[in-house]
Amino acid sequence: MDDLALAEKIDQKRIGASSVAEQVLRNIGPIVMLGPPGAGKGTQSKRIIQHYRIPQVSTGDLLREHVKQGTALGLEVRDIIAKGELVPDHLVCDIVAWRLREPDAQRGFVLDGFPRTETQAIWLDAFLKFEFFENGIWASYLPIVLRIQLDYNKLLLRITGRRTCPTCGRIYNIHYQPPLVDEVCDVDGTKLVTRDDDREEVVRERIAAYERQTKPVAEHYKRLARVTDINGDLPIDEVTARILESIDGKTQGAAGSKN
Ligand code: AP5
């Protein structure tokens, strides 16, 4: 079953699910996916965007694309990413600002892997307030923050088993979510790749960077009562169902309350 068919099946099963027509008309989010490397942010972001028909804005994907294209930014960040460290705030905020101003992001978006430092979170709050809220069609400028949690050893196993399709971006896992044919994408037949920064020694540094620099982001949004914790140690469909239920609850609850 493809992701869209799956998302529709989950829709039918969910209690209180809104209709596709309602989802098309209303603004969603903004939604922020928080969680350590390998927790499932990318996997779940792809399902959320299919459900609500909004774009995924993954700072990791945007940065990797710059590296691949050999742009000035790509050359500047290549070694930083390879070491598992965070790219400087001003560079990441710039690419996010540029992306969120695109027409397809005006109804909503899922931020995957951003913000990752408290400075980025404060920048985002201000950006959303002045660029999105002031046009009066958003219920709130503060994002819905979904934090996916999983323990250390499972994160390592998930990341070292991850394979990605370089053509369509679909994410697989040789342990939990293998392709039908070994190392080949189910959707377009492309040979799957392992990310350069998925080597174990780099993954350890990425997880350490999360502990050091991204945990304060969760504290920032907790103070604003925006965080919902999601157990990432459940089957993928179940994690999706909990996330969609949470987003729907918050979107409906926020309607009309201009905070
Ligand atoms: P980025 O690309 O954002 O990587 P990450 O945050 O480290 O997250 P991952 O993509 O590794 O994991 P994920 O949570 O998306 O997991 P996935 O769904 O793939 O960032 C890369 C680098 O870019 C950073 O290190 C940094 O240098 C730079 N960067 C990016 N953003 C930045 C920022 N804002 N500021 C500064 N620097 C930045 O799942 C993992 C695996 O598990 C998959 O194989 C999947 O199939 C499997 N899986 C998922 N869910 C389940 C489940 N429920 N059960 C079983 N298996 C599952």
Residues whose N, C-alpha, C, O or C-beta is under 5 A from the ligand:
A	BS01	AP5	G35 P36 P37 G38 A39 G40 K41 G42 T43 Q44 T59 G60 D61 I80 I81 G84 E85 L86 V87 V92 D112 G113 F114 P115 R116 R158 I159 G161 R162 R163 I171 Y172 N173 Y176 Q177 R206 G232 L234 P235 I236 V239
